[in-house]
Amino acid sequence: MSKEQSDNPAWFSDIDPDDIDAAATAITNGAAEDPQNWPTQAVESEIVEDTTTYYQLLHDAAITATQNAVESYEASDDRQLRHCLTAMDDVERTANELTERLTEWGGSRIDDSDTGVDTVRELADITPSTPVETRLTSLATQVLMLYEERDDLRTYIETQAATVAPNLTAMAGPVLATRLIELAGGLKSLARQPAGTIQVLGAEDALFAHLEGRASAPKHGAIFTHEYVRGTHPANRGSAARAFAGKLAIAARIDHYSGTHKQSIHDELTDRIETIRARNKEDTA
């Protein structure tokens, strides 16, 4: 190997060619100041017999590095939290659909029945006297279990979200914080989003309709569920949404890069929302 080559070692420097895991780690973490003719260097350094062998080893190491990255991503805390949120949404949607079915199917068998979950509870409590009622009671019991599972999943999110994103959770609440992380594709991705994008996360259909000239621009997406936006006078919701999204963007960056709670951004947001809401009071005074 020439001096120029030795001064710029390739990713395979000091690695046993048969140690794929070590090579995968080198691919993930290694670096070189300048690109070199790595295949030729590998052959000249007698690390491999020929370039074909080099590329095969590189392929195997790259595959292993990718598998390790995927496993690490799937095992991350924010990914587990996102799985929990989507599972909660799936369970709730399924329970609601089955509740509608039960209300239609079994409502006529209960006198003065309410609709929704109350009907399901009544159906689950009856003593069946026919095969049809047996099936109704069984299904109603299963639906109630789905609602309980939804509540358990929500409880898990409420207890774990702060460990993943303390500032987002304190600012938006655990469920909305997790939903924003999910909509962005992860905490890292959310931390890289501008405030304007965070403001309309969850309103993609409305945004595309606007871009196609079929609707006005959306003022907010998922953040509308928060009291800071929903509880503000309609005339000032756009301003509230912008202020809220701006602080959420900062909170996401702090959570991703440091993970420490920073009270000052929460105080600033509270003051800003109070100022925005005071506008309506002044206009009606």
C-alpha positions as CSV (number, residue, x, y, z in Angstrom):
1,M,0.0,0.0,0.0
2,S,1.3,3.5,-0.9
3,K,1.9,6.2,1.7
4,E,-1.1,8.1,0.2
5,Q,-3.3,5.1,0.6
6,S,-2.1,4.4,4.2
7,D,-2.9,8.0,5.2
8,N,-6.5,7.5,4.0
9,P,-7.5,4.0,5.3
10,A,-10.6,2.6,3.9
11,W,-13.5,1.3,5.9
12,F,-11.9,-2.1,6.0
13,S,-8.8,-0.9,7.7
14,D,-7.7,-3.3,10.6
15,I,-10.8,-5.4,10.1
16,D,-10.8,-9.2,9.6
17,P,-12.5,-9.7,6.2
18,D,-14.5,-12.6,7.7
19,D,-15.9,-10.5,10.5
20,I,-19.0,-9.1,8.9
21,D,-20.3,-7.5,12.1
22,A,-17.2,-5.5,12.5
23,A,-17.3,-4.5,8.8
24,A,-20.9,-3.4,9.3
25,T,-20.0,-1.3,12.3
26,A,-17.2,0.3,10.2
27,I,-19.6,1.1,7.4
28,T,-22.0,2.7,9.9
29,N,-19.5,4.7,12.0
30,G,-16.4,4.9,9.8
31,A,-15.3,7.8,7.6
32,A,-12.4,8.9,5.4
33,E,-11.3,12.4,4.5
34,D,-11.2,11.7,0.8
35,P,-12.7,9.1,-1.5
36,Q,-10.2,6.5,-2.6
37,N,-10.1,3.5,-5.0
38,W,-11.1,1.2,-2.1
39,P,-11.4,-2.0,-4.2
40,T,-7.8,-1.6,-5.6
41,Q,-6.5,-0.8,-2.1
42,A,-8.1,-3.9,-0.7
43,V,-6.5,-6.1,-3.2
44,E,-3.1,-4.4,-2.9
45,S,-3.3,-4.6,0.8
46,E,-4.0,-8.4,0.5
47,I,-7.1,-8.0,2.5
48,V,-9.0,-9.7,-0.4
49,E,-7.9,-11.7,-3.3
50,D,-9.7,-9.7,-6.0
51,T,-12.3,-7.0,-6.5
52,T,-15.1,-9.5,-6.9
53,T,-14.5,-10.8,-3.4
54,Y,-14.2,-7.2,-2.1
55,Y,-17.7,-6.3,-3.5
56,Q,-19.2,-9.5,-2.1
57,L,-17.8,-8.6,1.4
58,L,-19.0,-5.1,1.0
59,H,-22.5,-6.3,0.0
60,D,-22.7,-8.6,3.0
61,A,-21.4,-5.9,5.4
62,A,-23.9,-3.3,4.0
63,I,-26.8,-5.7,4.4
64,T,-25.8,-6.4,8.0
65,A,-25.4,-2.7,8.7
66,T,-28.9,-2.1,7.3
67,Q,-30.4,-4.9,9.3
68,N,-28.8,-3.5,12.5
69,A,-30.1,0.0,11.7
70,V,-33.6,-1.3,11.2
71,E,-33.5,-3.3,14.4
72,S,-32.3,-0.3,16.3
73,Y,-35.0,1.9,14.8
74,E,-37.8,-0.6,15.6
75,A,-36.5,-1.0,19.2
76,S,-36.3,2.8,19.9
77,D,-38.6,4.3,22.5
78,D,-40.3,6.7,20.2
79,R,-41.0,3.9,17.7
80,Q,-42.6,1.8,20.4
81,L,-44.7,4.7,21.5
82,R,-45.9,5.3,17.9
83,H,-46.8,1.6,17.6
84,C,-48.9,2.0,20.7
85,L,-50.7,5.0,19.3
86,T,-51.6,3.4,16.0
87,A,-52.7,0.3,17.9
88,M,-54.9,2.5,20.1
89,D,-56.4,4.1,17.0
90,D,-57.0,0.8,15.4
91,V,-58.7,-0.7,18.5
92,E,-60.9,2.4,18.9
93,R,-62.0,2.4,15.2
94,T,-62.8,-1.3,15.4
95,A,-64.7,-0.9,18.6
96,N,-66.7,2.0,17.2
97,E,-67.6,0.1,14.1
98,L,-68.7,-3.0,16.0
99,T,-70.7,-0.8,18.4
100,E,-72.7,0.6,15.4
101,R,-73.3,-3.0,14.3
102,L,-74.5,-4.1,17.7
103,T,-76.7,-1.0,18.1
104,E,-78.4,-1.9,14.8
105,W,-78.5,-5.6,15.4
106,G,-79.4,-5.8,19.1
107,G,-81.1,-2.4,19.8
108,S,-84.6,-3.8,19.1
109,R,-84.1,-6.4,21.8
110,I,-83.7,-3.9,24.5
111,D,-86.5,-1.6,25.7
112,D,-85.7,2.1,25.9
113,S,-82.1,1.5,25.0
114,D,-79.6,4.3,24.5
115,T,-77.2,4.2,21.6
116,G,-73.5,3.5,21.5
117,V,-71.5,2.0,24.4
118,D,-74.6,2.0,26.6
119,T,-76.3,-0.4,24.2
120,V,-73.2,-2.6,24.2
121,R,-73.2,-2.8,28.0
122,E,-76.8,-3.7,28.1
123,L,-76.4,-6.4,25.6
124,A,-73.4,-7.8,27.4
125,D,-75.5,-8.0,30.7
126,I,-78.5,-9.9,29.3
127,T,-79.0,-13.6,30.0
128,P,-79.3,-15.1,26.5
129,S,-82.3,-17.4,25.9
130,T,-81.7,-18.0,22.2
131,P,-78.7,-18.7,20.0
132,V,-78.9,-15.3,18.5
133,E,-78.8,-13.6,21.9
134,T,-75.8,-15.8,22.8
135,R,-74.0,-14.4,19.9
136,L,-75.0,-10.8,20.6
137,T,-74.0,-11.1,24.3
138,S,-70.6,-12.7,23.3
139,L,-69.9,-10.0,20.7
140,A,-70.9,-7.2,23.1
141,T,-68.5,-8.6,25.8
142,Q,-65.7,-8.6,23.3
143,V,-66.4,-5.0,22.2
144,L,-66.3,-3.9,25.8
145,M,-62.9,-5.6,26.1
146,L,-61.7,-3.6,23.1
147,Y,-62.7,-0.4,24.8
148,E,-60.8,-1.5,27.9
149,E,-57.8,-2.2,25.8
150,R,-58.0,1.2,24.2
151,D,-58.0,2.8,27.6
152,D,-55.0,0.7,28.7
153,L,-53.1,1.7,25.5
154,R,-53.9,5.4,26.2
155,T,-52.7,4.9,29.8
156,Y,-49.4,3.5,28.6
157,I,-48.9,6.5,26.2
158,E,-49.7,8.9,29.0
159,T,-47.1,7.3,31.3
160,Q,-44.4,6.8,28.7
161,A,-44.6,9.9,26.4
162,A,-42.7,12.2,28.8
163,T,-39.7,9.8,28.8
164,V,-39.4,10.1,25.0
165,A,-40.3,13.8,24.6
166,P,-40.6,15.7,27.9
167,N,-41.1,19.1,26.4
168,L,-43.6,18.1,23.7
169,T,-45.6,16.1,26.2
170,A,-45.7,18.9,28.7
171,M,-46.7,21.4,25.9
172,A,-49.2,19.3,23.9
173,G,-50.2,16.5,26.2
174,P,-49.0,12.9,25.8
175,V,-51.5,11.7,23.1
176,L,-51.1,14.8,20.8
177,A,-47.3,14.8,21.3
178,T,-47.2,11.1,20.3
179,R,-49.5,11.8,17.3
180,L,-47.3,14.6,16.0
181,I,-44.3,12.3,16.3
182,E,-46.1,9.6,14.4
183,L,-47.3,12.0,11.7
184,A,-43.8,13.3,11.2
185,G,-42.3,9.8,11.1
186,G,-40.4,9.9,14.3
187,L,-39.0,12.4,16.9
188,K,-35.9,13.0,14.8
189,S,-38.0,13.8,11.7
190,L,-40.3,16.1,13.7
191,A,-37.3,17.9,15.2
192,R,-36.3,18.8,11.6
193,Q,-39.7,20.1,10.5
194,P,-40.3,23.8,10.3
195,A,-43.1,25.3,12.4
196,G,-45.3,25.8,9.3
197,T,-45.2,22.1,8.6
198,I,-46.0,21.1,12.2
199,Q,-48.9,23.4,12.1
200,V,-50.7,21.5,9.4
201,L,-49.6,17.9,10.2
202,G,-52.7,15.8,9.9
203,A,-54.3,18.1,7.4
204,E,-52.6,16.7,4.4
205,D,-55.8,16.2,2.4
206,A,-56.9,19.8,3.0
207,L,-53.5,21.0,2.1
208,F,-53.4,19.1,-1.2
209,A,-56.9,20.4,-2.0
210,H,-55.6,23.9,-1.4
211,L,-52.6,23.3,-3.7
212,E,-55.0,22.1,-6.4
213,G,-57.1,25.2,-6.0
214,R,-60.1,23.4,-4.6
215,A,-60.0,24.8,-1.0
216,S,-58.5,27.5,1.2
217,A,-55.3,26.9,3.0
218,P,-55.7,24.9,6.2
219,K,-54.8,26.9,9.4
220,H,-54.2,23.8,11.5
221,G,-54.1,20.0,11.5
222,A,-53.9,17.7,14.5
223,I,-53.0,20.6,16.8
224,F,-56.6,21.7,16.6
225,T,-57.4,19.2,19.3
226,H,-55.4,21.1,21.8
227,E,-57.2,23.7,24.0
228,Y,-54.8,26.4,22.9
229,V,-56.2,26.2,19.4
230,R,-59.7,24.8,19.8
231,G,-60.4,27.0,22.8
232,T,-59.4,30.3,21.1
233,H,-61.9,32.5,19.3
234,P,-62.2,31.4,15.6
235,A,-61.0,34.8,14.4
236,N,-57.7,34.3,16.3
237,R,-57.2,30.5,15.8
238,G,-54.8,31.0,13.0
239,S,-52.5,33.1,15.2
240,A,-52.8,30.7,18.1
241,A,-52.0,27.7,15.8
242,R,-48.9,29.5,14.4
243,A,-47.7,30.4,17.9
244,F,-48.4,26.9,19.2
245,A,-46.6,25.2,16.2
246,G,-43.6,27.5,16.6
247,K,-43.1,26.4,20.2
248,L,-43.8,22.8,19.4
249,A,-41.0,22.9,16.8
250,I,-38.6,24.2,19.4
251,A,-39.8,21.7,22.0
252,A,-39.2,18.8,19.5
253,R,-35.6,20.0,18.8
254,I,-34.8,20.2,22.5
255,D,-36.3,16.8,23.1
256,H,-34.3,15.2,20.3
257,Y,-31.0,16.8,20.8
258,S,-30.9,17.2,24.6
259,G,-33.9,15.5,26.1
260,T,-34.1,18.0,29.0
261,H,-37.2,19.9,30.2
262,K,-37.0,23.7,29.5
263,Q,-39.6,25.6,31.3
264,S,-39.0,28.9,29.6
265,I,-40.5,27.9,26.3
266,H,-43.7,26.8,28.0
267,D,-43.9,30.1,29.9
268,E,-43.4,32.0,26.7
269,L,-46.1,30.0,24.9
270,T,-48.6,30.6,27.8
271,D,-47.9,34.3,27.6
272,R,-48.3,34.4,23.8
273,I,-51.6,32.5,23.9
274,E,-52.9,34.9,26.6
275,T,-52.0,37.8,24.4
276,I,-53.7,36.4,21.3
277,R,-56.9,35.6,23.3
278,A,-56.9,39.1,24.7
279,R,-57.5,40.5,21.2
280,N,-61.0,39.2,21.1
281,K,-61.8,40.7,24.5
282,E,-60.5,44.1,23.4
283,D,-62.6,43.9,20.2
284,T,-65.8,43.2,22.2
285,A,-65.1,45.7,25.0
